Amino acid sequence: MQNLFIKTYGCQMNEYDSERMADLLAQSHGLTLVDDPQQADVLLLNTCSIREKAEDKVFTQLGFWRPFKEKRPEVIIGVGGCVASQEGAKLRRRAPYVDLVFGPQTLHRLPDLLDACLAERHPQVDVEFPVLEKFDRLPQRPGRDGATAFLTIQEGCDKFCTFCVVPHTRGREYSRSMPDILREARSLVDQGVREITLLGQNVNAYRGGTGLIGVGGLAELLERLSRIPGLLRLRYTTSHPSNLDDELIAAHGSIDILAPHLHLPVQSGSDRILRRMHRKHNVEQYLDKIARLRAARPGIQISSDFIVGFPGETEADFAATMDLIEAVRFDQSFSFKYSQRPNTPALKLKDDVPEAEKDARLAILQGRINGLAQGYAQALVGTRQAVLITGPSRRDPQEVTGKTACNRSVNLPGSSAWAGQMLDIEITAALPNSLRGRLAQSDPTAHRLAV
């Protein structure tokens, strides 16, 4: 048993979890990641159940892998993540050739599950919620060659929005201690990481032990992280408006390396729909926090999440959402049609908005936000931006790619040796999904620019 293949669906937290699965199995079993699933001895599928038809996607992928096991019965197939947590042992009844089923809170037990499967020649299922031991048992992260990294600081959610499965698949809110996070962050920076994105299902609900007496919030953690030499940029996602407190708003004005970009999901511009969603904020409160953020950090860009066609959404409710979009003028969005998810309170509500109407509303909403996003991109043409070079372009080996502070991709002629440097780049063009640029300095040596 030598090779490991992991396919990941869903959010950045799942990407982080997949990295940790690879770290665990490299340490415990000497497994090496491969790009071809046909060459793998262990195939893992890390799943997400947030979006529509997530389970169907999982079983479709398992169907692609089934012939590998039929040809080589010793191949181990495992399913982790939120769909595994949600379905549990039922998953194996539909796909009996699956050997391992584990939830997002039991990925640290993966080596033990694999050993038990190999020793007993019997499938293993573990979808409990032992969050207190998960991070304690994850190994130190090995060497990396990337300039950016994700770092999970909080998991679970206590908000219980009526459309959301997270409390049922990830559990209640749990925050890692600050000393543990700082150790991991320093290790990443020592390995060449220059931008860290802090992750959590409700990341700004973070309340972690400080290592002294008491606990601290996300603002304190960000301030501590900002002191790490060599760390050039910080981000965090995903936030809940109710937990965007005064200290965190102030941090956006006082911490230079905190990116001037915030993803703050609102879901709807109708107070009536927000109440049905159990969002615990209203439009007036949301707009007030946006105004205070922009006062603290002029020029900050805001992105958001929207659900259209939620049960009971009328034309007037949708119009209120479009009014909110005009008021905030969002930079980007993740927007979806409502779909019923297992184990959510919204299942009790009649899904009464016709699919054709959902499609029409989604097209209108996305069209407007895409137009706003393109306007923001065009406004960057001719400006000079601090761009963190992340590596060579996937499309052209003579070019490199990087990220602006406002989280836009930039491609430009350059050397892969620039990776990990924050460079002064003149933006020359705005394309539909990226920017073009050119070096605006004569000597691209590593140095820190104002973000």
PLY file of the C-alpha trace (Angstrom):
ply
format ascii 1.0
element vertex 451
property float x
property float y
property float z
element edge 450
property int vertex1
property int vertex2
end_header
0.00 0.00 0.00
1.76 3.13 -1.27
-0.48 5.59 -3.08
-3.32 7.84 -1.95
-5.86 9.77 -4.02
-8.24 12.33 -2.45
-11.10 14.03 -4.26
-12.60 17.02 -2.47
-16.01 18.57 -2.87
-17.19 21.79 -1.28
-15.69 24.63 0.72
-12.22 25.74 1.75
-12.62 23.94 5.06
-12.93 20.69 3.14
-9.74 21.54 1.26
-7.99 22.06 4.61
-9.39 18.76 5.93
-8.18 16.93 2.82
-4.68 18.31 3.33
-4.73 17.04 6.91
-5.93 13.58 5.77
-2.94 13.41 3.45
-0.63 14.54 6.29
-2.04 11.89 8.63
-1.72 8.99 6.21
1.74 10.06 5.07
2.87 9.94 8.69
1.03 6.78 9.74
1.20 4.62 6.61
3.74 6.28 4.34
1.11 7.00 1.69
2.00 9.36 -1.14
-0.56 11.53 -2.94
-1.04 10.72 -6.62
-3.01 12.51 -9.34
-4.41 9.39 -11.00
-7.08 7.48 -9.02
-6.35 4.30 -10.97
-2.87 4.23 -9.41
-4.13 4.62 -5.84
-4.26 1.97 -3.14
-6.49 4.20 -0.97
-9.22 6.38 -2.52
-10.84 8.99 -0.30
-13.80 11.19 -1.13
-14.15 14.27 1.10
-17.73 15.46 0.75
-19.94 18.48 1.27
-23.71 18.41 1.79
-24.44 22.14 1.67
-25.49 22.35 -1.96
-28.26 20.71 -3.92
-27.85 17.08 -5.01
-24.64 16.67 -3.00
-25.45 13.04 -2.23
-26.07 12.27 -5.90
-22.67 13.70 -6.79
-21.04 11.50 -4.15
-22.63 8.29 -5.39
-21.83 9.18 -8.99
-18.16 9.55 -8.07
-18.22 6.28 -6.12
-19.66 4.62 -9.20
-16.61 5.76 -11.19
-14.34 4.21 -8.56
-16.19 0.91 -8.18
-14.45 -0.76 -11.19
-11.05 -0.04 -9.61
-12.05 -2.14 -6.59
-13.58 -4.86 -8.74
-10.27 -5.14 -10.57
-8.16 -4.85 -7.41
-10.20 -5.94 -4.33
-7.44 -4.78 -1.98
-8.11 -1.14 -2.89
-9.60 0.80 0.05
-12.42 3.27 -0.69
-13.40 5.79 1.98
-15.97 8.56 2.25
-15.47 11.43 4.69
-16.94 14.87 5.30
-20.46 16.13 5.71
-22.32 13.64 3.50
-20.64 10.82 5.43
-21.64 12.45 8.71
-25.19 12.93 7.47
-25.70 9.47 5.98
-23.57 7.38 8.37
-24.01 3.63 7.98
-26.78 4.20 5.42
-24.10 5.21 2.94
-22.73 1.68 2.88
-26.15 0.19 2.23
-26.29 2.10 -1.02
-22.58 1.58 -1.81
-21.53 -1.63 -0.01
-18.08 -1.58 -1.60
-17.12 1.44 0.54
-14.66 0.43 3.28
-14.42 3.58 5.43
-17.05 6.13 6.47
-15.89 8.98 8.71
-17.18 12.43 9.57
-15.35 15.77 9.51
-14.80 15.51 13.27
-13.26 12.04 13.10
-10.72 12.50 10.30
-7.98 12.33 12.98
-9.01 8.70 13.55
-8.45 7.82 9.91
-5.17 5.89 10.48
-6.84 3.77 13.18
-9.86 3.15 10.95
-7.60 2.10 8.10
-5.64 -0.26 10.36
-8.87 -1.82 11.66
-10.21 -2.23 8.14
-7.02 -3.96 6.98
-6.78 -6.17 10.07
-10.44 -7.16 10.34
-11.27 -7.08 6.62
-14.46 -5.40 7.67
-15.83 -1.90 6.86
-15.38 0.81 9.49
-17.85 3.61 10.27
-17.12 6.50 12.67
-19.23 9.65 12.42
-19.15 10.87 16.01
-18.39 14.45 17.12
-15.26 14.21 19.34
-14.10 17.78 18.57
-12.05 18.10 21.73
-9.53 15.56 20.47
-9.49 16.24 16.72
-6.88 19.01 16.55
-4.81 17.52 19.37
-4.22 14.42 17.26
-3.42 16.03 13.93
0.31 15.98 13.11
2.48 19.02 12.51
2.02 20.12 8.92
4.95 18.99 6.74
6.88 21.09 4.23
4.90 23.04 1.64
5.83 24.89 -1.53
2.88 27.29 -1.72
2.65 30.96 -0.83
-0.89 30.67 0.56
-2.51 28.33 3.06
-5.77 27.69 4.88
-5.83 27.33 8.66
-8.94 26.13 10.46
-9.49 27.94 13.76
-13.16 27.16 14.47
-15.67 24.49 13.53
-19.39 23.99 13.85
-22.18 26.51 14.23
-24.75 27.39 16.88
-26.93 29.65 14.71
-29.24 26.89 13.38
-30.37 28.70 10.24
-33.39 26.83 8.93
-31.77 25.99 5.57
-28.40 24.80 6.89
-27.10 21.31 7.68
-23.84 22.41 9.33
-24.98 21.97 12.97
-26.02 18.41 12.07
-22.85 17.49 10.16
-20.12 19.54 11.89
-21.65 19.91 15.35
-21.76 22.84 17.75
-19.22 25.66 17.73
-15.72 24.78 18.90
-12.65 27.06 18.83
-9.01 26.04 18.89
-6.70 27.68 21.40
-4.65 30.68 20.31
-1.28 29.10 21.15
-2.10 26.11 18.92
-3.13 28.36 16.04
-0.08 30.59 16.42
2.23 27.56 16.40
0.66 26.26 13.20
0.79 29.70 11.59
4.47 30.17 12.46
5.23 26.74 11.02
3.47 27.67 7.78
5.36 30.95 7.49
8.67 29.16 8.15
7.81 26.96 5.16
7.30 29.94 2.86
3.60 30.71 3.29
2.95 34.45 3.03
-0.86 34.62 3.13
-3.04 32.70 5.57
-6.82 32.41 5.38
-8.43 31.56 8.71
-11.35 29.17 8.32
-14.48 28.38 10.29
-18.11 27.61 9.65
-18.76 30.75 11.70
-15.23 32.05 11.94
-15.98 35.36 13.64
-17.68 33.49 16.50
-14.14 32.39 17.42
-13.51 32.38 21.18
-10.28 30.57 21.97
-8.10 30.18 25.02
-5.30 32.74 25.08
-2.80 30.57 26.89
-3.08 32.77 29.94
-6.39 33.41 31.71
-9.66 33.57 29.81
-10.49 33.54 26.14
-10.09 35.98 23.28
-12.01 36.69 20.11
-11.07 36.84 16.46
-9.83 40.45 16.66
-7.25 39.50 19.29
-6.18 36.43 17.32
-5.72 38.51 14.15
-3.62 41.05 16.03
-1.37 38.30 17.42
-1.01 36.67 14.01
-0.11 40.01 12.43
3.07 40.12 14.55
4.52 36.98 12.91
7.57 38.05 10.87
7.23 37.13 7.21
3.42 36.91 7.17
2.26 39.44 4.58
-1.50 39.03 4.42
-4.39 37.68 6.48
-7.96 36.78 5.52
-10.82 34.99 7.27
-14.01 33.28 6.13
-16.92 32.58 6.54
-18.55 35.14 8.83
-21.97 35.68 10.34
-23.21 39.30 10.59
-24.30 38.80 14.19
-20.73 38.07 15.26
-19.16 41.04 13.49
-18.51 42.96 16.72
-16.96 46.37 17.41
-13.50 44.91 18.09
-13.43 43.05 14.78
-14.62 46.09 12.84
-11.87 48.14 14.50
-9.31 45.44 13.58
-10.01 46.07 9.91
-8.80 49.61 10.43
-5.80 48.89 12.63
-4.23 45.69 11.22
-2.41 46.57 8.01
-1.97 43.01 6.76
-5.67 42.17 7.17
-6.94 42.17 3.59
-9.44 44.92 2.68
-11.95 42.31 1.60
-14.63 40.58 3.67
-17.08 37.82 2.83
-20.19 38.53 4.93
-23.17 36.34 3.98
-26.56 38.06 4.18
-28.71 35.46 2.30
-31.66 37.80 1.64
-32.58 41.48 1.61
-36.05 40.83 3.04
-36.50 40.99 6.81
-39.47 38.64 6.52
-37.38 35.99 4.75
-34.46 36.53 7.13
-36.81 35.71 10.01
-37.98 32.55 8.23
-34.33 31.65 7.72
-33.63 32.29 11.43
-30.69 34.49 10.50
-30.71 36.55 13.73
-30.02 39.83 11.92
-32.11 42.22 9.86
-31.30 44.42 6.89
-30.87 47.59 8.93
-28.35 45.90 11.21
-26.47 44.48 8.24
-26.26 47.88 6.51
-25.08 49.51 9.73
-22.20 47.05 10.03
-21.22 47.56 6.40
-21.17 51.33 6.95
-18.97 50.97 10.05
-16.61 48.61 8.22
-16.21 51.10 5.38
-15.58 53.89 7.86
-12.88 51.82 9.58
-11.29 50.62 6.31
-12.14 52.89 3.35
-12.23 50.92 0.11
-12.94 47.56 1.73
-14.67 45.19 -0.71
-17.66 43.13 0.44
-18.82 39.80 -0.98
-21.80 37.78 0.21
-24.03 34.71 -0.09
-27.61 34.73 -1.37
-30.37 32.13 -1.49
-33.18 32.87 -3.94
-36.54 31.16 -3.93
-36.58 30.39 -0.21
-40.03 29.07 0.85
-42.50 31.94 0.90
-40.27 34.38 -1.03
-42.49 36.77 -2.98
-41.66 39.19 -5.77
-41.55 41.92 -3.12
-39.07 39.92 -1.03
-36.84 39.40 -4.05
-37.09 43.09 -4.93
-35.89 43.88 -1.39
-32.85 41.68 -2.02
-32.08 43.58 -5.21
-32.46 46.86 -3.30
-29.91 45.62 -0.76
-27.51 44.75 -3.58
-27.81 48.30 -4.91
-27.26 49.75 -1.44
-24.15 47.70 -0.63
-22.86 47.22 -4.21
-21.27 43.85 -3.49
-18.02 42.94 -5.14
-18.83 39.24 -5.61
-21.32 36.64 -4.42
-22.05 32.97 -4.04
-25.71 32.69 -4.94
-27.93 29.63 -5.25
-31.49 28.52 -5.67
-33.06 27.17 -2.50
-33.20 23.39 -2.32
-34.38 21.20 0.51
-31.59 19.68 2.59
-31.98 16.69 4.92
-32.31 17.34 8.66
-33.02 21.06 8.28
-36.00 22.91 9.84
-36.89 24.39 6.44
-38.11 20.94 5.41
-41.29 21.82 7.31
-41.86 24.81 5.03
-43.61 24.40 1.71
-41.14 24.78 -1.15
-43.62 26.94 -3.03
-41.50 29.04 -5.41
-41.61 27.43 -8.89
-38.27 26.29 -10.27
-38.65 28.52 -13.32
-39.12 31.52 -11.03
-36.06 30.52 -8.99
-34.05 30.31 -12.20
-35.22 33.73 -13.34
-34.49 35.40 -10.01
-31.06 33.80 -9.77
-30.18 35.01 -13.27
-31.23 38.57 -12.42
-29.29 38.59 -9.15
-26.13 37.07 -10.61
-26.27 39.33 -13.63
-26.35 42.44 -11.46
-23.57 41.35 -9.12
-21.42 40.23 -12.05
-21.92 43.69 -13.53
-20.84 45.33 -10.27
-17.81 43.01 -10.03
-16.74 43.86 -13.57
-17.08 47.56 -12.76
-14.79 47.14 -9.75
-12.30 45.24 -11.91
-12.32 47.92 -14.62
-11.66 50.57 -11.98
-8.40 48.79 -11.11
-6.99 49.22 -14.64
-4.16 51.74 -14.53
-3.68 51.41 -10.76
-0.75 49.84 -8.94
-1.60 46.96 -6.63
0.32 44.92 -4.08
0.07 41.43 -5.59
1.20 38.30 -3.79
2.69 36.02 -6.45
1.47 32.49 -5.81
3.25 30.62 -8.61
3.38 29.93 -12.35
0.29 30.41 -14.46
-1.48 27.18 -15.34
-2.13 28.41 -18.88
1.26 29.91 -19.80
4.60 28.77 -18.32
6.09 32.17 -19.21
3.67 33.88 -16.84
2.97 33.95 -13.14
-0.25 34.43 -11.21
-1.02 36.21 -7.99
-3.72 37.76 -5.80
-4.57 41.36 -5.08
-5.62 42.44 -1.62
-9.23 42.48 -2.84
-8.86 38.79 -3.78
-8.66 39.11 -7.55
-6.40 36.91 -9.66
-3.73 38.67 -11.71
-1.69 37.10 -14.51
1.50 38.69 -15.85
4.80 37.86 -17.55
7.31 36.77 -14.96
9.46 34.13 -13.33
8.27 31.33 -11.07
11.10 32.41 -8.75
8.87 35.33 -7.77
6.49 32.99 -5.92
5.95 34.13 -2.34
6.89 37.75 -3.06
4.58 40.74 -2.69
5.22 42.82 -5.81
4.09 46.19 -7.08
2.00 45.41 -10.17
0.36 47.81 -12.60
-3.02 46.49 -13.73
-3.29 46.70 -17.51
-6.60 44.96 -18.31
-9.71 43.53 -16.70
-10.92 40.24 -18.17
-14.18 38.49 -17.18
-12.56 36.35 -14.47
-9.11 37.81 -13.89
-6.83 40.81 -14.33
-3.75 41.34 -16.47
-0.74 43.19 -15.16
2.91 44.05 -15.52
5.73 44.60 -13.08
5.80 48.21 -11.94
9.20 48.04 -10.22
12.65 47.55 -11.65
13.92 44.95 -9.20
11.43 42.20 -8.19
13.24 41.26 -4.98
11.26 40.02 -2.03
9.97 42.83 0.11
6.84 43.81 1.93
4.43 46.32 0.43
1.50 48.01 2.11
-1.57 45.84 1.63
0 1
1 2
2 3
3 4
4 5
5 6
6 7
7 8
8 9
9 10
10 11
11 12
12 13
13 14
14 15
15 16
16 17
17 18
18 19
19 20
20 21
21 22
22 23
23 24
24 25
25 26
26 27
27 28
28 29
29 30
30 31
31 32
32 33
33 34
34 35
35 36
36 37
37 38
38 39
39 40
40 41
41 42
42 43
43 44
44 45
45 46
46 47
47 48
48 49
49 50
50 51
51 52
52 53
53 54
54 55
55 56
56 57
57 58
58 59
59 60
60 61
61 62
62 63
63 64
64 65
65 66
66 67
67 68
68 69
69 70
70 71
71 72
72 73
73 74
74 75
75 76
76 77
77 78
78 79
79 80
80 81
81 82
82 83
83 84
84 85
85 86
86 87
87 88
88 89
89 90
90 91
91 92
92 93
93 94
94 95
95 96
96 97
97 98
98 99
99 100
100 101
101 102
102 103
103 104
104 105
105 106
106 107
107 108
108 109
109 110
110 111
111 112
112 113
113 114
114 115
115 116
116 117
117 118
118 119
119 120
120 121
121 122
122 123
123 124
124 125
125 126
126 127
127 128
128 129
129 130
130 131
131 132
132 133
133 134
134 135
135 136
136 137
137 138
138 139
139 140
140 141
141 142
142 143
143 144
144 145
145 146
146 147
147 148
148 149
149 150
150 151
151 152
152 153
153 154
154 155
155 156
156 157
157 158
158 159
159 160
160 161
161 162
162 163
163 164
164 165
165 166
166 167
167 168
168 169
169 170
170 171
171 172
172 173
173 174
174 175
175 176
176 177
177 178
178 179
179 180
180 181
181 182
182 183
183 184
184 185
185 186
186 187
187 188
188 189
189 190
190 191
191 192
192 193
193 194
194 195
195 196
196 197
197 198
198 199
199 200
200 201
201 202
202 203
203 204
204 205
205 206
206 207
207 208
208 209
209 210
210 211
211 212
212 213
213 214
214 215
215 216
216 217
217 218
218 219
219 220
220 221
221 222
222 223
223 224
224 225
225 226
226 227
227 228
228 229
229 230
230 231
231 232
232 233
233 234
234 235
235 236
236 237
237 238
238 239
239 240
240 241
241 242
242 243
243 244
244 245
245 246
246 247
247 248
248 249
249 250
250 251
251 252
252 253
253 254
254 255
255 256
256 257
257 258
258 259
259 260
260 261
261 262
262 263
263 264
264 265
265 266
266 267
267 268
268 269
269 270
270 271
271 272
272 273
273 274
274 275
275 276
276 277
277 278
278 279
279 280
280 281
281 282
282 283
283 284
284 285
285 286
286 287
287 288
288 289
289 290
290 291
291 292
292 293
293 294
294 295
295 296
296 297
297 298
298 299
299 300
300 301
301 302
302 303
303 304
304 305
305 306
306 307
307 308
308 309
309 310
310 311
311 312
312 313
313 314
314 315
315 316
316 317
317 318
318 319
319 320
320 321
321 322
322 323
323 324
324 325
325 326
326 327
327 328
328 329
329 330
330 331
331 332
332 333
333 334
334 335
335 336
336 337
337 338
338 339
339 340
340 341
341 342
342 343
343 344
344 345
345 346
346 347
347 348
348 349
349 350
350 351
351 352
352 353
353 354
354 355
355 356
356 357
357 358
358 359
359 360
360 361
361 362
362 363
363 364
364 365
365 366
366 367
367 368
368 369
369 370
370 371
371 372
372 373
373 374
374 375
375 376
376 377
377 378
378 379
379 380
380 381
381 382
382 383
383 384
384 385
385 386
386 387
387 388
388 389
389 390
390 391
391 392
392 393
393 394
394 395
395 396
396 397
397 398
398 399
399 400
400 401
401 402
402 403
403 404
404 405
405 406
406 407
407 408
408 409
409 410
410 411
411 412
412 413
413 414
414 415
415 416
416 417
417 418
418 419
419 420
420 421
421 422
422 423
423 424
424 425
425 426
426 427
427 428
428 429
429 430
430 431
431 432
432 433
433 434
434 435
435 436
436 437
437 438
438 439
439 440
440 441
441 442
442 443
443 444
444 445
445 446
446 447
447 448
448 449
449 450
